[in-house]
Amino acid sequence: MGIEGWARIVDVQHFPEIKAGKGNLITSTFTRFSSSLLIIRVDEQPEPVQVTTSHVIFSVTRNDWVQASQLQVGEFLRTSTGSSRITSLQALSGTYQVYNLEVEGAHTYFVGVERILVHNTCTLAANKAAGKAWEMKMAASHLPGMKVAPQVTLRVSTPTGAVDTRVDELVRVGPGKYLIGEGKASLTANLTKNQAIAFPLLANGAVAEVRGNNANAMLGLVSGSKISIQTVIIVRPSGVEVQ
């Protein structure tokens, strides 16, 4: 997780030694904002691990990858030296900037002092198929009277320049009122880099400029149209995140 603004240093420690030898390359990093966070404590670990509820962790008890929100106290998690038992699960209130990374090869890595095994974004063919099915499910859930334009590019001004981001759905919910619907079929799929930048700004009143003509037929919005977004909704199988 990250912080913004001034912070007071409360402790300084040596960084854990990095073992010599061949490792796996970090191929990509991701960041987004989330209000669905979980604090996990395990046996003999002085510091807890904080993850999004959608992050996937390997459960020795179930011998399978499990979404963090589905973990239970008493369950054993895989670590670099064996396993550790969950002693506490606590939901963290508030919205925070969170980070993830993609590791070359197995797409897994160890986190925390206890080195718990976690999985990053899954790109398996089955997950891609699930993504398509989830988009179709989203499309079938629209309320009567809603006007929806799929795959619309929006431009948002930021302090460092304009950012273009593609959204799954731009939805008109009333005269001059729009929301963004973004479907993520995977439990671990992150927002794109530009979505992570643009979505919090749009949810807080930033003006969006429509780019291209994908919103013309359904919403009558031509390229260059300026609109305000009421809400950004991210839909996953595990639930809905509202920004």
Sequence and secondary structure as in RCSB ss.txt:
>XXXX:A:sequence
MGIEGWARIVDVQHFPEIKAGKGNLITSTFTRFSSSLLIIRVDEQPEPVQVTTSHVIFSVTRNDWVQASQLQVGE
FLRTSTGSSRITSLQALSGTYQVYNLEVEGAHTYFVGVERILVHNTCTLAANKAAGKAWEMKMAASHLPGMKVAP
QVTLRVSTPTGAVDTRVDELVRVGPGKYLIGEGKASLTANLTKNQAIAFPLLANGAVAEVRGNNANAMLGLVSGS
KISIQTVIIVRPSGVEVQ
>XXXX:A:secstr
    S               S    EEEEEEEEES EEEEEETT SS EEEETT EEEETTTTEEEEGGG  TT 
EEEETTEEEEEEEEEEE S EEEEEEEETTT EEEETTTTEEEE     HHHHHHHHHHHHHHHTT  TT EEEE
EEEEEEEETTEEEEEEEEEEEEEETTEEEEEEE  SSS    HHHHHHHHHHHTT EEEEESSTTHHHH   TT 
EEEEEEEEEEETTEEEE 
